[in-house]
Amino acid sequence: MMTNGTGNLVDSLEFKYIGEDISIYPRARILSPENMVIGDSVIIDDFVFIMGGKSTALGSFIHIASFTSITGGGEFIMEDFSGLSGGIRIYTGNEDYLGGCLTNPAVPFPYRIPIRSYVHIRKHAIIGANAVILPGVEIGEGAVVGANSLVTKDIKPWTINIGSPSHIIRSRPSARIYELEQQLRKDLYDECGKYIPKCKRPQSLA
């Protein structure tokens, strides 16, 4: 089931589940891969850091670009066709900054009580370079977050958002994207709905 792409980490890490056509570059760093599910046709670049929590799930046709980090120990989900550009910071957990306890990972329990949360990125969402996403946020289907934006609350589906904090500047059309997704699934999946790896496709679709 493991398919070695341009990287060499696929064969050296043991994931909870991993699909076909996976490229994890050798300088990527993934903690707790045993809690991580990866779909098909996924690329994780060099210098990506993923600190898996209790649950990390990456769908299919996903790219995570260099210098992006996903930390915090909470739940992280990326659905199909979503993408993370370079230098993004995603936090799935946080500290108690109100004075109820000590903070930072060097302090043991019960003196430190970290807050575990989640970040959920829906299908076809795009996150621009150097954006920061805080815990407890859902990026809606087809939404775009512009470069250098700060996301502190849920992003509505099929909207384009920029700024710190982020705000909507316009809507994003969905019809053509859904049409292309449907055609891709027709070309790259068999009659039973199973993904067809590159090595078994016609050259024109490899």
HUDANOR-V535852 format. One record per pair of residues at least 24 apart in sequence whose ideal C-beta (glycine too) atoms are under 8 Angstrom apart, sorted by the first residue. I is the first residue (numbers start at 1). GAP is how many residues later the second one is. Records with the same first field share a line. If there is no record, write none. Layout:
# HUDANOR-V535852
I: GAP  GAP
This chain:
# HUDANOR-V535852
3: 194
5: 38
7: 37  39
19: 41  176
20: 175  177
21: 174  176  177
32: 24
39: 41
40: 155  157
41: 154
50: 26
52: 24
53: 39  40  63
54: 62
59: 64
60: 135
61: 123
65: 64
70: 49
72: 44  45  63
73: 41  43
74: 42  43  44  45  61
75: 41  42  43  44  45
76: 42  43  44
77: 41  42  43  44
78: 43
79: 42  43  44  46  62
80: 43  44
81: 42  43  100
82: 39  40  41  42  43  44  45  57
83: 42  43  44
84: 37  43
85: 41  42  43  44  45  46  62
86: 43  44
87: 42  43
88: 39  41  42  43  44  45
89: 41  42  43  44
90: 29  42  43
91: 28  41  42  43  44
92: 24  25  26  27  43
93: 24  42
94: 40  41
122: 35
124: 50  53  57
125: 30
142: 30  32  35
143: 29
144: 28
